Amino acid sequence: MSEVAISRKKSFSPRQRASRIVLYAVLAVVAIVPLFPLYWLVISAVKTPSEFSHVPPTWFPSLPTLQPLITALTEVPFAQSMLNSFIIVGGSTISVLVTSILAGYVFAKHKFRGRDTLFWGVVATMFLPPVVTLVPLYYMVKTMGLDDTYLGVMLPWLANAFGIFLMRQFIQDVPDEIIEAARVDGAGEFRIIWQFVVPMLKPAVVTLAVFMFVYGWNNFIWPLSILKSEALYPVVLTINRLMSYTMSYDYQNVVIAGALVASLPTIIVFLVAQRVFVQGIASSGVKG
């Protein structure tokens, strides 16, 4: 240990050390509290039916079993519904990223009459409750003959006002000199966007992708309204089928197991993208 580190260690008074201990304890509690529901979800998914309904509840299963997970995966077409969710969410997320980047670039770097009015009109749609637009969207999609299709589920979410707002805020900070230099070199607008602008938007792109993936994965009302064939159901609707078994104690742990499996993709996406995601949230917060 270097002399500098030793001197720093000795510089803490007993009162400062006590304060640091209290601070770390508080931070540990703050970190544990949000993780507790996930812990309870995991242990409940491996409990036996008798232990699941035990009062008072057990904090750790005495006889962990994978049978609830096996039952959840075989009782309903879980694999197909997971694939459906990936198709729907993947398609809508990619579309939102593309449309948000293009629209954000236009609003940030191009001047035209009515630009600000149009932009704030788009932003204003963020304040409409989804239930208000549910019926008009349903009739529009049904009239187009896209009900009970993947595209019908994705259509209302192929563009997003929040995504346009977020990208516009980030693209505004891209130096105009870079864009002008690219134009002088003969680059077209699309090349400027994808080759020069997008590489500077990594935090914003990851942040928007995480938001849209989680929102799309958990979206329940719209798929339930537009889909009729169970073969096209996303995983949230398939879990709803498992809910019919909750009247029996023998199946309550199965529902919990299904919810655990269905939540894994969103957890994995966040863990993989957390560093860039937090950076994007911090940056967007600073931008105001």
C-alpha positions, 0 to 999 in steps of 0.5 A, spaced: 500 500 500 502 506 498 504 512 502 498 516 499 493 511 500 495 510 508 495 517 509 488 517 506 486 512 510 488 515 516 485 521 515 478 519 516 476 520 523 471 515 527 465 520 526 467 520 518 468 512 518 461 511 522 458 516 517 460 512 511 458 505 514 451 508 515 451 511 508 453 504 505 448 501 509 443 505 506 445 504 499 445 497 500 438 497 503 436 501 497 439 496 492 436 490 495 429 493 496 428 493 488 431 486 487 426 483 492 420 482 488 425 479 483 428 474 488 421 472 490 419 471 483 425 466 483 424 462 489 416 462 488 417 459 481 421 453 484 417 452 490 412 446 491 404 447 491 404 446 498 410 450 500 407 456 495 401 456 499 404 455 506 403 460 511 407 464 514 411 464 507 418 461 507 423 465 505 427 460 501 424 453 498 426 447 502 425 442 496 426 446 490 423 443 484 423 445 476 416 442 475 413 448 475 417 451 470 416 445 466 409 445 466 409 452 464 413 451 458 409 445 456 402 447 458 401 452 453 405 454 447 410 458 450 416 457 445 411 459 439 409 465 443 416 467 445 418 467 438 411 471 436 414 476 441 421 477 439 418 478 431 413 483 434 417 487 438 424 486 434 420 489 428 417 495 432 423 497 435 427 497 429 422 501 425 422 506 431 429 507 431 429 508 424 423 513 423 426 517 430 433 518 427 430 520 420 425 525 423 429 527 429 435 529 424 430 533 420 427 537 426 434 538 428 438 540 422 433 542 417 429 549 417 423 549 414 416 553 415 412 550 420 418 546 423 417 548 430 409 547 430 410 540 427 415 538 432 411 540 438 405 537 435 408 531 434 410 531 442 403 533 444 401 526 442 405 523 447 400 526 452 394 522 449 392 516 454 393 510 450 386 508 451 383 514 447 386 512 441 385 504 442 378 504 438 380 509 432 387 504 431 383 498 432 378 500 426 383 503 422 387 497 422 381 492 421 379 497 415 386 495 412 385 488 413 391 487 418 387 485 424 390 478 426 397 479 423 404 481 426 403 487 422 397 489 425 400 488 432 406 492 430 403 498 425 401 503 431 408 502 434 412 503 428 414 510 429 414 514 436 413 521 439 418 520 444 423 517 440 423 523 435 423 528 441 429 524 444 433 523 437 432 531 436 435 533 442 441 529 441 442 530 434 442 538 435 448 537 439 452 534 433 456 540 430 453 543 424 461 543 421 461 536 420 455 535 416 457 541 412 464 538 411 460 531 409 456 535 404 462 539 401 465 532 400 459 530 396 455 525 401 448 525 400 443 526 406 442 518 408 450 517 408 451 523 412 445 520 417 448 513 417 455 514 417 456 521 421 450 522 425 448 515 428 455 513 431 454 519 435 448 517 438 450 511 441 447 512 448 440 515 445 439 509 440 441 504 446 436 508 451 430 508 446 431 501 444 431 499 451 425 503 452 421 500 446 423 493 447 420 493 454 414 497 452 413 492 446 414 486 450 409 488 456 404 491 451 397 487 453 391 491 451 393 492 444 395 485 442 389 482 445 384 487 441 387 486 434 389 478 435 384 472 434 389 466 433 392 464 439 398 461 434 400 469 434 399 471 441 405 474 444 408 471 451 404 476 455 397 473 452 400 466 453 401 468 460 394 470 461 392 463 459 396 460 465 392 465 469 386 461 468 389 455 473 390 460 479 384 458 482 387 451 484 393 452 489 397 446 484 398 451 479 399 458 482 407 456 482 406 455 475 403 462 473 409 465 477 414 460 473 411 462 467 412 470 469 419 468 470 421 465 464 417 471 460 421 476 464 428 474 462 428 477 455 427 484 458 432 483 464 437 480 459 436 486 455 437 491 460 443 488 463 447 487 457 445 495 455 445 498 462 452 502 462 450 505 455 443 506 457 444 509 464 449 514 460 443 515 455 438 517 461 443 522 464 445 525 458 438 526 456 436 529 463 442 534 462 439 536 456 433 538 459 
